[in-house]
Amino acid sequence: MSTVVLNETAGAPSDTPTSARVITVFSPRGGVGKSTIAANLAVGLARAAPLAVVLVDADVQFGDVATVLDLHPVHTLPDLVGPAPTADALLLKTMLTLHPGGFYVVCGAASPVDGDRVTGRQLAHLIDQLREIFRFVIVDTSPGLGEHTLAMIEGATDGVAVCAQAVPSVRALGTELGVLTSLGITPPARHIVVNLVDNQSGIGRVDVEATLGMAVDVSIPRSRSVAICTNRGVAVIEANPRTPAARALLALIARCGGLPSVGRPTVNPHGLLKRRTFRP
């Protein structure tokens, strides 16, 4: 069984309205592994804070957190923010999906039509409710700077800004961060993540940092293992924790508040994590 040490100061904002960490994962472009990063964050932080972590799929039209984690929710995001959202914390928790790794999930809408009914204000209200219940609220967002994503960044204590190791992706992230700075809604703690890193792209970390005008905090290598794990609906830090990609994700988890060791989670209310067989 793994030993977990909770790190209260790693990447911590200096002044937060509550003790909860609201960690928003965002990117200007899709296809950079944002949902996979958010899912691994939830799995890792749940080791440090069992049953005190919730992952929210705030990509209202095409959220795929449920697919990434192989979940089959009874209730989805629109149910939690409907015309008469519940104000009862206990009732709200019963509408969340419990993952075998010991954390809760607000899964995305079943269809874009259902998701379109969710407003940015409703989503922000839900996050305010969840931060009163959970120690860590992780938010996966839609690409770009739409109404919902802006609301999620504005209310975050931590922003995990993600790009791929490609010139268009890096430049887009630099532009996005510039816009957020001009709007004055940059989260107190910021974590710059470059995903899908390899030696074949023609640019390196120095080039990325020069383009962004800031340091890269975590580089995640391109990994076949990550793709396989995502297709199976499991987290790479669970299935292959010793791979370079998993170790980079564990470093990000440490920055965001928890420091898990390599191994299985301390709490697993449903026994061993389910492994999904991928059939093409």
C-alpha positions as CSV (number, residue, x, y, z in Angstrom):
1,M,0.0,0.0,0.0
2,S,1.4,3.4,-0.9
3,T,2.3,6.1,1.5
4,V,0.9,9.5,0.8
5,V,2.1,12.8,2.1
6,L,-0.1,15.8,1.6
7,N,1.9,18.9,0.5
8,E,0.0,22.0,1.6
9,T,2.5,24.5,0.1
10,A,3.4,23.1,-3.3
11,G,2.3,25.7,-5.9
12,A,-0.2,27.1,-3.3
13,P,-1.8,30.5,-3.9
14,S,-1.0,33.0,-1.2
15,D,-4.5,34.1,-0.6
16,T,-7.6,32.0,-1.3
17,P,-11.3,32.6,-0.3
18,T,-11.7,29.1,1.2
19,S,-9.4,26.2,2.0
20,A,-10.5,24.4,-1.2
21,R,-8.2,24.3,-4.2
22,V,-10.1,24.9,-7.5
23,I,-7.7,23.6,-10.2
24,T,-8.8,24.6,-13.7
25,V,-7.2,22.8,-16.6
26,F,-7.4,24.8,-19.8
27,S,-5.9,25.2,-23.3
28,P,-6.6,27.3,-26.4
29,R,-6.7,24.2,-28.6
30,G,-8.2,20.7,-28.4
31,G,-6.2,17.5,-28.8
32,V,-3.5,18.4,-26.3
33,G,-4.4,15.8,-23.7
34,K,-6.2,18.2,-21.3
35,S,-8.9,15.7,-20.2
36,T,-6.3,13.0,-19.6
37,I,-4.2,15.4,-17.5
38,A,-7.3,16.4,-15.5
39,A,-8.3,12.7,-14.9
40,N,-4.8,11.8,-13.7
41,L,-4.8,14.9,-11.4
42,A,-8.1,13.6,-9.8
43,V,-6.7,10.1,-9.4
44,G,-3.4,11.3,-7.8
45,L,-5.0,13.9,-5.5
46,A,-7.5,11.3,-4.3
47,R,-4.5,9.3,-2.9
48,A,-3.7,12.3,-0.7
49,A,-7.3,13.2,0.1
50,P,-9.6,10.2,-0.3
51,L,-13.2,11.1,-1.0
52,A,-12.3,14.8,-0.8
53,V,-11.7,15.3,-4.5
54,V,-14.3,16.1,-7.3
55,L,-13.6,16.3,-11.0
56,V,-15.9,18.5,-13.0
57,D,-16.3,18.1,-16.8
58,A,-17.0,21.7,-17.8
59,D,-16.7,21.1,-21.5
60,V,-20.5,21.5,-21.9
61,Q,-20.8,20.3,-25.5
62,F,-18.2,17.6,-26.0
63,G,-16.9,16.6,-22.6
64,D,-15.3,13.2,-22.5
65,V,-14.2,12.8,-18.9
66,A,-16.7,9.9,-18.5
67,T,-15.1,8.1,-21.5
68,V,-11.5,8.8,-20.3
69,L,-12.4,7.2,-16.9
70,D,-14.8,4.6,-18.2
71,L,-17.7,5.9,-16.2
72,H,-21.4,5.4,-16.9
73,P,-23.1,8.2,-14.9
74,V,-26.8,8.3,-13.8
75,H,-26.6,12.1,-13.5
76,T,-24.7,14.5,-15.7
77,L,-23.8,18.2,-15.5
78,P,-27.2,19.5,-16.7
79,D,-29.0,17.6,-13.9
80,L,-26.9,19.4,-11.3
81,V,-27.5,22.9,-12.6
82,G,-31.1,22.6,-13.8
83,P,-33.9,25.1,-13.3
84,A,-34.0,24.4,-9.5
85,P,-30.5,23.3,-8.5
86,T,-30.2,21.6,-5.1
87,A,-28.9,23.7,-2.2
88,D,-28.5,20.7,0.0
89,A,-24.9,19.4,0.1
90,L,-25.8,15.9,1.0
91,L,-28.3,15.6,-1.9
92,L,-25.8,17.1,-4.3
93,K,-23.2,14.5,-3.4
94,T,-25.7,11.7,-4.2
95,M,-26.0,13.0,-7.8
96,L,-22.2,12.8,-8.3
97,T,-20.5,9.7,-9.9
98,L,-18.2,7.9,-7.5
99,H,-15.0,6.6,-9.2
100,P,-13.4,3.4,-7.8
101,G,-10.2,5.5,-7.1
102,G,-12.0,7.3,-4.3
103,F,-13.1,10.6,-5.9
104,Y,-16.3,12.0,-7.3
105,V,-17.0,13.1,-10.9
106,V,-19.5,15.5,-12.5
107,C,-19.7,14.0,-15.9
108,G,-20.4,16.0,-19.0
109,A,-23.8,16.2,-20.8
110,A,-24.9,13.2,-22.8
111,S,-25.3,15.5,-25.9
112,P,-24.3,18.9,-27.1
113,V,-28.0,20.0,-27.0
114,D,-28.3,19.1,-23.3
115,G,-24.9,20.8,-22.6
116,D,-26.0,24.0,-24.3
117,R,-28.6,24.6,-21.6
118,V,-25.9,25.1,-19.0
119,T,-24.8,28.7,-18.6
120,G,-21.5,30.0,-17.3
121,R,-23.2,31.5,-14.3
122,Q,-24.8,28.1,-13.5
123,L,-21.5,26.4,-13.8
124,A,-19.8,28.9,-11.5
125,H,-22.5,28.5,-8.9
126,L,-22.0,24.7,-9.0
127,I,-18.2,25.1,-8.4
128,D,-19.0,27.4,-5.5
129,Q,-21.2,24.7,-4.0
130,L,-18.5,22.0,-4.6
131,R,-15.7,24.0,-3.0
132,E,-17.7,24.1,0.2
133,I,-17.8,20.3,0.2
134,F,-14.5,19.1,-1.2
135,R,-10.9,19.9,-0.6
136,F,-9.9,19.7,-4.3
137,V,-12.2,20.7,-7.2
138,I,-10.6,19.9,-10.5
139,V,-12.2,21.4,-13.6
140,D,-11.7,20.2,-17.2
141,T,-12.7,22.9,-19.7
142,S,-13.5,23.3,-23.3
143,P,-10.8,24.6,-25.6
144,G,-10.6,28.4,-26.1
145,L,-11.9,31.2,-24.0
146,G,-15.7,30.8,-24.2
147,E,-18.1,31.9,-21.5
148,H,-17.8,28.7,-19.5
149,T,-14.0,28.4,-19.6
150,L,-13.6,32.1,-18.6
151,A,-15.9,31.5,-15.6
152,M,-13.9,28.5,-14.6
153,I,-10.5,30.3,-14.9
154,E,-11.8,33.3,-13.0
155,G,-12.9,31.3,-10.0
156,A,-9.8,29.1,-9.9
157,T,-7.0,29.1,-7.3
158,D,-4.8,27.1,-9.7
159,G,-4.6,27.3,-13.5
160,V,-3.1,24.4,-15.4
161,A,-2.3,25.8,-18.8
162,V,-1.6,23.1,-21.4
163,C,-0.1,23.1,-24.9
164,A,1.5,20.6,-27.1
165,Q,5.1,20.8,-28.2
166,A,4.2,22.3,-31.6
167,V,4.6,25.9,-32.7
168,P,0.9,26.7,-33.4
169,S,-0.1,25.2,-30.0
170,V,2.6,27.1,-28.1
171,R,1.8,30.4,-29.8
172,A,-1.9,29.9,-29.2
173,L,-1.2,29.3,-25.4
174,G,0.9,32.4,-25.3
175,T,-1.9,34.5,-26.8
176,E,-4.4,33.0,-24.5
177,L,-2.3,33.7,-21.4
178,G,-1.8,37.3,-22.6
179,V,-5.6,37.8,-23.0
180,L,-6.2,36.4,-19.4
181,T,-3.6,38.8,-18.1
182,S,-5.2,41.8,-19.8
183,L,-8.6,40.7,-18.4
184,G,-7.1,40.4,-14.9
185,I,-8.4,36.9,-14.3
186,T,-5.1,34.9,-14.1
187,P,-5.4,32.4,-11.3
188,P,-3.1,33.0,-8.3
189,A,-1.1,29.9,-8.9
190,R,-0.2,29.0,-12.5
191,H,1.3,25.7,-13.8
192,I,2.6,25.7,-17.4
193,V,2.4,22.2,-18.9
194,V,3.8,21.1,-22.3
195,N,2.4,17.8,-23.3
196,L,3.3,15.3,-26.1
197,V,7.0,16.2,-25.9
198,D,9.3,14.3,-28.1
199,N,12.7,14.8,-29.9
200,Q,11.2,14.9,-33.4
201,S,9.3,18.2,-33.3
202,G,12.2,20.5,-34.1
203,I,11.6,22.7,-31.1
204,G,12.7,22.2,-27.5
205,R,11.9,23.5,-24.0
206,V,14.1,26.6,-24.5
207,D,12.2,27.5,-27.7
208,V,8.8,27.0,-25.9
209,E,9.8,29.1,-23.0
210,A,11.1,31.8,-25.3
211,T,7.8,31.9,-27.2
212,L,5.7,31.9,-24.0
213,G,8.0,34.4,-22.2
214,M,7.8,32.2,-19.1
215,A,9.2,29.0,-17.7
216,V,7.6,25.6,-18.4
217,D,6.8,23.9,-15.1
218,V,6.1,20.3,-16.3
219,S,7.0,18.6,-19.6
220,I,5.1,15.3,-20.3
221,P,6.7,13.0,-22.8
222,R,4.7,11.6,-25.7
223,S,3.8,8.1,-24.6
224,R,2.1,5.1,-26.2
225,S,1.3,4.0,-22.7
226,V,-0.9,7.1,-22.1
227,A,-2.8,6.5,-25.3
228,I,-3.4,2.9,-24.3
229,C,-4.5,3.8,-20.8
230,T,-6.9,6.4,-22.1
231,N,-8.5,3.9,-24.4
232,R,-8.9,1.5,-21.6
233,G,-10.4,4.1,-19.3
234,V,-7.7,4.0,-16.7
235,A,-5.1,6.6,-15.4
236,V,-1.5,6.0,-16.6
237,I,-0.3,6.9,-13.0
238,E,-2.2,3.8,-11.9
239,A,-1.5,1.4,-14.7
240,N,2.1,2.4,-15.6
241,P,3.4,4.7,-12.8
242,R,7.1,4.2,-13.6
243,T,6.9,5.5,-17.1
244,P,8.3,9.0,-17.8
245,A,4.9,10.4,-18.7
246,A,3.4,9.1,-15.4
247,R,6.3,10.6,-13.4
248,A,5.7,13.9,-15.1
249,L,2.1,13.8,-14.2
250,L,3.0,12.9,-10.6
251,A,5.2,16.0,-10.5
252,L,2.2,18.1,-11.6
253,I,0.0,16.5,-8.9
254,A,2.7,17.4,-6.3
255,R,2.6,21.0,-7.5
256,C,-1.2,21.1,-7.2
257,G,-1.3,20.0,-3.6
258,G,-0.6,16.3,-3.1
259,L,2.5,14.2,-3.2
260,P,1.6,10.5,-3.9
261,S,4.3,7.8,-4.0
262,V,4.4,5.3,-6.8
263,G,1.8,2.6,-6.1
264,R,-1.9,2.1,-5.6
265,P,-4.3,4.6,-3.9
266,T,-4.8,4.3,-0.1
267,V,-8.6,4.2,-0.4
268,N,-10.5,2.2,-3.0
269,P,-14.2,1.8,-2.0
270,H,-14.9,-0.7,-4.8
271,G,-11.8,-2.8,-4.7
272,L,-9.4,-3.0,-7.6
273,L,-9.8,-0.5,-10.4
274,K,-11.8,-1.8,-13.3
275,R,-9.8,-2.4,-16.5
276,R,-11.6,-1.9,-19.7
277,T,-10.6,-4.0,-22.8
278,F,-10.2,-1.8,-25.9
279,R,-11.6,-3.3,-29.0
280,P,-11.0,-1.3,-32.2
